[in-house]
Amino acid sequence: MKRLLLACVGGLLIVTGCAWFESKEEKSAQELVQDGVDYYEAGKYKKAVESFEKLRDWYPFSRYAILAELKIADAYFNLESYADAIFAYEEFEQLHPRNEAIPYVIYRIGRSYFNQIDTIDRDQSNAAEALETYQRLVQQYPEDAYAGMARSDMVACYQSLSGHEFYVGLFYYKNKNYKAARVRFATVVEKYPDVGHHYEALTYLANCESWIQSELQPPKVPSTP
C-alpha cells in the first residue's frame, strides 16, 4: 500500500514538473511577435510563420493577434506558397472585413494569382482569378493606392487572356475548324479590345466568315449540254 502511494505521488510530481517546465518555456505574446518580426525581416519566413502561428493560437485575444494573422499570409506570399497565402489572406478578410488593411489584403490575393499566370498556350484560370480580384478591389476602393497598383496588373491580365483566346483561335483556324475559330476571335474582339490582338483577330474573323459562307454555298451543278 505504501509503495502504491509513493508511486502515485511520484507520478504526480513528474506530471506537475513537466507542466511547470512547459509553462516556463512558453513565451509571451510580445516575445512571440518580436520573434516573428525578427525572422520575417531576416527572410526566415518559415520560422516567422511558426512564431506567428503560436501567437495566434496561444493568445487569440492579444492585441498582436491580428498582426500575426496578416504576417502569416505575407510570409507564405514571400515563400511563393501562393495557395497558402490566398487562404490566409481570405481568412483575414472574412474575420476582419472592416480592418484598414483590407485593400492591401485584396491586392495581395490578386497578386498571388497574378504571380502564377502561365504562358498563353496554357490554362489561364490564374489570370481570370487575378482579374476578378483586382476588379473587386477597384470597385470597392477606387481611390486607394492599391487599386492603382491593381490597374497596372489588370492590363497584363487582359493581355494574357486575349493572347490565349487568339492562340486557341489560330489553332482551330489552321486546322480548318472555322466555326470554333470564329468564336475565339470574336471573344478577342468583343472582350479584349486594344490589348495587342484586336486587329489581327478582326482579320481572322473576316476570313472565318468567308470560309464558313463558302461551305454553306450549295455545290455547283454542272450544266447539261
C-alpha positions as CSV (number, residue, x, y, z in Angstrom):
1,M,0.0,0.0,0.0
2,K,2.8,2.3,0.9
3,R,4.6,1.5,-2.3
4,L,1.5,2.3,-4.3
5,L,1.1,5.6,-2.5
6,L,4.7,6.6,-3.2
7,A,4.3,5.6,-6.9
8,C,1.2,7.8,-7.2
9,V,2.9,10.8,-5.5
10,G,6.0,10.3,-7.7
11,G,3.9,10.3,-10.8
12,L,2.1,13.4,-9.8
13,L,5.4,15.2,-9.2
14,I,6.6,14.2,-12.6
15,V,3.4,15.5,-14.4
16,T,3.5,18.7,-12.3
17,G,7.2,19.1,-13.1
18,C,6.6,18.7,-16.8
19,A,3.7,21.2,-16.7
20,W,5.9,23.7,-14.8
21,F,8.7,23.2,-17.4
22,E,6.3,23.8,-20.3
23,S,4.9,26.9,-18.8
24,K,8.4,28.3,-18.2
25,E,9.2,27.6,-21.9
26,E,6.0,29.2,-23.2
27,K,6.8,32.7,-24.5
28,S,4.6,35.8,-24.0
29,A,2.7,37.3,-26.9
30,Q,5.2,40.2,-27.1
31,E,8.1,37.8,-27.2
32,L,6.4,35.7,-30.0
33,V,5.6,38.8,-32.1
34,Q,9.1,40.0,-31.7
35,D,10.5,36.6,-32.8
36,G,8.1,36.6,-35.8
37,V,9.1,40.1,-36.9
38,D,12.8,39.3,-36.5
39,Y,12.5,36.1,-38.5
40,Y,10.4,37.8,-41.1
41,E,12.9,40.7,-41.6
42,A,15.7,38.2,-41.8
43,G,14.0,36.4,-44.6
44,K,13.4,33.3,-42.5
45,Y,9.7,33.1,-43.4
46,K,9.0,29.5,-42.3
47,K,10.3,30.4,-38.8
48,A,8.3,33.6,-38.9
49,V,5.1,31.5,-39.7
50,E,5.9,29.2,-36.7
51,S,6.2,32.2,-34.3
52,F,3.1,34.0,-35.6
53,E,1.0,30.8,-35.6
54,K,2.0,30.2,-31.9
55,L,1.0,33.8,-31.1
56,R,-2.3,33.4,-32.9
57,D,-3.1,30.1,-31.3
58,W,-1.9,30.8,-27.8
59,Y,-3.0,34.4,-27.5
60,P,-6.1,34.8,-29.8
61,F,-7.3,37.8,-27.9
62,S,-3.9,39.5,-27.8
63,R,-3.5,42.9,-29.5
64,Y,-0.9,41.3,-31.6
65,A,-3.1,38.5,-32.9
66,I,-4.4,40.4,-35.9
67,L,-0.9,41.4,-36.9
68,A,0.2,37.7,-36.6
69,E,-2.7,36.6,-38.9
70,L,-1.6,39.2,-41.6
71,K,2.1,38.4,-41.3
72,I,1.4,34.6,-41.7
73,A,-0.2,35.4,-45.1
74,D,2.7,37.7,-46.0
75,A,5.3,35.1,-45.1
76,Y,3.6,32.5,-47.3
77,F,3.4,35.0,-50.1
78,N,7.2,35.6,-49.8
79,L,7.8,31.9,-49.8
80,E,5.8,31.7,-53.1
81,S,3.4,29.3,-51.4
82,Y,0.6,31.2,-53.1
83,A,-2.3,28.7,-52.3
84,D,-1.5,29.1,-48.6
85,A,-1.1,32.8,-48.9
86,I,-4.5,33.1,-50.6
87,F,-6.2,31.0,-47.9
88,A,-4.6,33.1,-45.2
89,Y,-5.5,36.5,-46.8
90,E,-9.1,35.4,-47.5
91,E,-9.4,34.2,-43.9
92,F,-8.1,37.5,-42.7
93,E,-10.7,39.4,-44.8
94,Q,-13.5,37.2,-43.6
95,L,-12.5,37.7,-39.9
96,H,-11.8,41.4,-40.2
97,P,-13.9,42.9,-43.1
98,R,-13.6,46.4,-41.7
99,N,-9.9,46.4,-41.0
100,E,-7.9,49.2,-42.6
101,A,-5.6,46.6,-44.2
102,I,-8.3,45.1,-46.4
103,P,-7.4,46.9,-49.6
104,Y,-3.8,45.6,-49.2
105,V,-5.2,42.1,-48.4
106,I,-7.4,42.1,-51.6
107,Y,-4.5,43.3,-53.7
108,R,-2.3,40.5,-52.3
109,I,-4.9,37.9,-53.1
110,G,-4.9,39.2,-56.7
111,R,-1.2,39.3,-56.8
112,S,-0.9,35.7,-55.6
113,Y,-3.0,34.7,-58.6
114,F,-1.2,37.1,-60.9
115,N,2.3,35.6,-60.0
116,Q,1.1,32.2,-61.1
117,I,-0.1,33.3,-64.6
118,D,1.3,30.9,-67.2
119,T,2.2,31.4,-70.9
120,I,-0.7,32.0,-73.3
121,D,-0.7,28.4,-74.5
122,R,-1.6,27.1,-71.0
123,D,-4.6,27.4,-68.7
124,Q,-5.5,31.0,-67.9
125,S,-7.5,30.4,-64.7
126,N,-5.0,32.3,-62.6
127,A,-5.2,35.3,-64.9
128,A,-9.0,35.2,-64.7
129,E,-8.9,34.9,-60.9
130,A,-6.4,37.8,-60.6
131,L,-8.5,40.0,-62.9
132,E,-11.7,39.3,-60.9
133,T,-10.0,40.0,-57.6
134,Y,-8.5,43.3,-58.9
135,Q,-11.8,44.3,-60.3
136,R,-13.4,43.8,-56.9
137,L,-10.6,45.9,-55.3
138,V,-11.1,48.8,-57.8
139,Q,-14.9,48.7,-57.3
140,Q,-14.8,48.7,-53.5
141,Y,-11.8,51.0,-53.0
142,P,-11.4,53.1,-56.2
143,E,-9.3,55.8,-54.6
144,D,-6.9,53.5,-52.7
145,A,-3.3,53.3,-53.7
146,Y,-3.6,49.5,-54.0
147,A,-6.4,50.0,-56.5
148,G,-4.0,52.0,-58.6
149,M,-1.4,49.2,-58.4
150,A,-4.1,46.7,-59.4
151,R,-5.0,48.6,-62.5
152,S,-1.5,48.2,-63.8
153,D,-1.7,44.4,-63.3
154,M,-5.1,44.3,-64.9
155,V,-3.7,45.3,-68.3
156,A,-1.3,42.3,-68.1
157,C,-4.2,40.0,-67.2
158,Y,-6.2,41.2,-70.2
159,Q,-3.2,40.7,-72.5
160,S,-2.7,37.2,-71.2
161,L,-6.4,36.3,-71.6
162,S,-6.6,37.9,-75.0
163,G,-3.4,36.1,-76.1
164,H,-4.8,32.8,-75.0
165,E,-8.0,33.2,-76.9
166,F,-6.1,34.3,-80.0
167,Y,-3.7,31.4,-79.7
168,V,-6.6,28.9,-79.5
169,G,-8.4,30.6,-82.3
170,L,-5.3,30.3,-84.5
171,F,-5.0,26.6,-83.7
172,Y,-8.6,26.0,-84.8
173,Y,-8.1,28.2,-87.9
174,K,-5.0,26.2,-89.0
175,N,-7.0,23.0,-88.6
176,K,-9.8,24.4,-90.7
177,N,-12.3,24.4,-87.8
178,Y,-13.6,27.8,-88.8
179,K,-16.7,27.9,-86.6
180,A,-14.7,27.2,-83.4
181,A,-12.0,29.7,-84.6
182,R,-14.7,32.3,-85.2
183,V,-15.9,32.0,-81.5
184,R,-12.4,32.6,-80.2
185,F,-11.6,35.5,-82.5
186,A,-14.9,37.1,-81.7
187,T,-14.1,36.8,-78.0
188,V,-10.8,38.7,-78.6
189,V,-12.6,41.5,-80.4
190,E,-15.5,41.8,-78.0
191,K,-13.9,41.2,-74.6
192,Y,-10.3,42.3,-75.0
193,P,-10.0,45.3,-77.4
194,D,-6.8,47.3,-77.6
195,V,-4.6,44.9,-75.7
196,G,-2.5,43.5,-78.6
197,H,-4.5,41.2,-80.8
198,H,-7.6,43.1,-81.7
199,Y,-6.8,43.9,-85.3
200,E,-5.3,40.5,-86.1
201,A,-8.4,38.9,-84.6
202,L,-10.6,41.1,-86.8
203,T,-8.8,39.9,-89.9
204,Y,-9.0,36.3,-89.0
205,L,-12.6,36.7,-88.0
206,A,-13.4,38.0,-91.5
207,N,-11.6,35.1,-93.0
208,C,-13.5,32.7,-90.9
209,E,-16.8,34.2,-92.1
210,S,-15.7,33.9,-95.7
211,W,-14.8,30.2,-95.3
212,I,-18.0,29.4,-93.4
213,Q,-20.1,31.1,-96.0
214,S,-18.3,29.2,-98.8
215,E,-19.0,26.0,-97.0
216,L,-22.7,26.9,-96.8
217,Q,-23.0,27.5,-100.6
218,P,-24.7,24.7,-102.5
219,P,-22.3,22.8,-104.8
220,K,-22.4,24.0,-108.4
221,V,-24.5,21.7,-110.6
222,P,-22.7,21.1,-114.0
223,S,-24.7,22.5,-116.9
224,T,-26.3,20.0,-119.3
225,P,-25.1,20.1,-122.8
